[in-house]
Amino acid sequence: MDTDLQQLVAFLAEQRTKQAPHFPAVRYEKVLSFMGTTSLAGSYAAVGICPVVRLDPADGDRELRVQLRGTLPRQPTRGECVTVHLTRVEQYQGFQVKTRPLASAESASALFESRGDELTVHGSQIFTVHHSPYTMKFFEQIPFEEVQEIVGGLRYALTAVGEHANLSPRWIFHSEVVGGRLALYHGDGLALKTYMNLKTNRQETRLILDLDDFTGYAVRGTVEEFQPHQHPEAYEKICGGFTAGSWGKPSRTFRFLAETWQRIAPTGPAVKR
């Protein structure tokens, strides 16, 4: 095993211990990660981490402005959107704030604005996100007061750029090194937005983070669905994790094979609150 892979595997093992205090109700070995997908075949979600400055309602509470520090992971191109993921991990509650797709280079300001070291994302739709697939729900309109109450005090947000870019939390219940590549295993309960993206594009960017300071790794690779008999140990552990969380049984199970990875960190210091 080469040194870079050893460091990634060691970081993942460390997070099994470090993250446990964040989730005392789910007593099972696991690591929370964030799965970045897009709908365009062969493309990867470009992901980043930004300190949160503030949230503001817009257009009569129908839209949300998210003010951040730093920059987007890259500029969106035509047809791509910007997604901001705000989640309070200990409460299993959060939101994805998505812009409209970019229509042209000249209309980029309708999606986001950069001024100095601050970035404002103009979210046109908000989706609720809960960490159990069985409790994930989508709403077209959410009162700003609810968003502010749940995630208004967060230090960091995750960002993604891509066609129908989606960032969703996933528990890693099993991992192993296969042929010099790291394999991560997770389960889903419902066919939601992430699965819709995977039907057209199996390329994924997985964020594995230290939930205390939001440093970690952005890992690119390919995800595929597997049947229980193909990876029985992984399937057993996924089912054990679902049982520990009182989520029933997974309807689908997935294997992610890492291809490349790099260190990632917030683009600046968190805002003092």
PyMOL commands that set and color helices and strands:
alter all, ss='L'
color gray80, all
select helices_A, chain A and resi 3-18+20-22+89-91+105-110+133-135+144-151+193-200+232-244
alter helices_A, ss='H'
color red, helices_A
select strands_A, chain A and resi 31-37+46-58+63-69+81-88+93-98+112-115+118-123+125-129+156-162+166-172+174-178+181-188+203-209+216-226+252-264
alter strands_A, ss='S'
color yellow, strands_A
deselect
rebuild
show_as cartoon
